[in-house]
Amino acid sequence: MIYFFHILLIIILLSIIFNDNNLYLILCSSIFSLICAILYYIYNAPDVALAEAAIGSAIIPVIYIIAISKHYKRGEKRDGI
């Protein structure tokens, strides 16, 4: 079962490397962090798993989405000038 999660991490990592869509990258990195949290829990590190799940799977993707949306809004304002 642990090898399944490791192989899944490699597949997600390759999809992150070879993709250009920003929202897809954020989604894949969030899934990557969630799988890492599952592995930390399996390896008997529940405190690290909880921190990884909270920060890597929830807070960081929200920050990325806010930053990308503000970047697109600024780009639209510059085009209109």
N, C-alpha and C positions, 0 to 999 in steps of 0.2 A: 504494500500500500504506500509506503514511503517513496518507493521508486516511481510510482505513478505521479505523485506530486512533484518530484524532481523533473521528470520528463515534461510534465505540464508547464513547469516554470521555464524550461528551455524553449518550448514551443511559443509561449507567450513572449519571452524575450526576443525571439527571432521575429515575431510579428511586430513587436515594438520597433525593432531596428529597421525593418524593411517597409514601413508604412509612413505616409506623409500626412494623413488626416489627424488634426490636432485632437478632436474629441475622441476619436478611436484610441489614440495614444494615452489619453487620460484614463479612459475606461480600462485599457489593458494594464496600465501601471497600477490602477486601483485593485484589479483582480490579482496582479502579481503580489502586491502587498498582503492581500487577504490570504493567498495561498502560503506566503511566508509565515503569516501569523498562525495558520493551521499547523505548519511544520514546527514552529516554535513550541506550540502547545503539545504536539506529539513528542518532542524532545524534552518534555518536562520543564519548560520555561514559561509558565502561564503569565508572569508579569511582563515579560518581553512580548508575548503574543498579544496581550491586551493593549499594550502601548502601540504595537505595530498595526493592530486592527483600528485603533482610534485615530492615530496620526496618519498612517500610510494609506488607509482605505477610505477615510472619511474627510479629514481636515485638508490634506494636501490637494486632493482632486477638486475640492470646492474652491480653494485658493487659485488653482490653475484655471478653472473655468471663469472665475471672476476676472482674472488678469487677461485672459484671451478675449472676453466680451468687452472689456474696457479698451483693449487694443483695437478691436474692430470698430468700436464707436468713435475713437479718435481718428481712425483712418477715413471714416465716412465724413467727418467734419472737415478734414483737410481737403478731401476731394471736392467739397462744395464751395470752398473758398476761391 
